[in-house]
């Protein structure tokens, strides 16, 4: 462990290791992707999935290695027992920082299949990483504003069509599908602008996970509801790289998907849409209460 080094030195070293890890993994990943594009049948392309997953999981494992190297973070985690690598899950979490993604990968790697994140379409142009996301079959979504849809009603429902096409790729293999219900990172400014009724959360956006349930609800084993708390304050990515995160608290809760929510159309069935939104809001109320308890339990003054 390199905690004796100045934080900026650890940060530079971690950034270099992350970049090197990514570049090394790109070579076999892009090679396999090219082979997949050339294969004549979908069955043969699906046969390549375990190899792609192996590269993805190896990349995460190497990231766990440099995270431990720059700082031996205390992980206070509950709720991992019971997850099955052979099952498909819908995973959601509160969202405070880009660090959340590495926290989720750190804890769920090889416990469930590698998670597929829903990404904004523009992110496909991010150098190297965008191509990796595409090669790993991450779903890219094009978002339309209400004002745009009012002028172009023919675009309504395109997100659902994209979700269905993406999820169809996962029907024959277990997968972890991830969605941040808040849709963006929590900040106090966003919280106040929304007039959020929650203390530690933004308002949830139910449509994303409703579309996933519509597309592949019968395949999913359950919903993994994750709550992340940083006792020392919300970190940015440099805080992680430079080894300045002393403790992370993670709580996981596996929720059975209500049978009434499977096979329903969120955008066409107003009654179902209201019921689903109420269910999500109740879930978020419980998460807000749990975050309140974690803030008290792991307050810096009591540690």
Protein Blocks (a to p, Z undefined) as FASTA:
>chain_A
ZZlpcfklmmmmmmmmmmmmmmmmmmmmmmmmmmmmmpmbfklmmmmmmmmmmmmmmmmm
mmmmmmmmmoccddddehjaopafkbccddddddfbfklmmmmmmmmgokbccddddddf
klmmpghjlmmmmmnopacdddddfklmmmmmmlgoklmmmmmmmmmmmmmoccdddddf
kopacdfklmmmnopabfkbccddfklmmmmmmmmmmmpmbdcddddddfkopadfklmm
nopafbdcdddddddddfklgoiafklmmmlmmmmmmmmmmmmmmmmmmmmmmmmmmgfk
lZZ
